[in-house]
């Protein structure tokens, strides 16, 4: 194999490795976003329940 072909193959392998790392990192970020959405929903439910509790106390 010529030196040029070997260099080309090494560059391709390097690019593939970088691409895989970027893909794995983006998957990790997506998982964090989903966890954050669940937390926001739970906080919103708690706030609504607290407001309802305050309103009910005002009437009774």
Secondary structure, DSSP 4 states (H G I P E B T S, - for coil): --HHHHHHHHHHHHHHHHHHHHHHHHHHHHHHHHHHHHHHHHHHHHHHHHHHHHHHHHH-
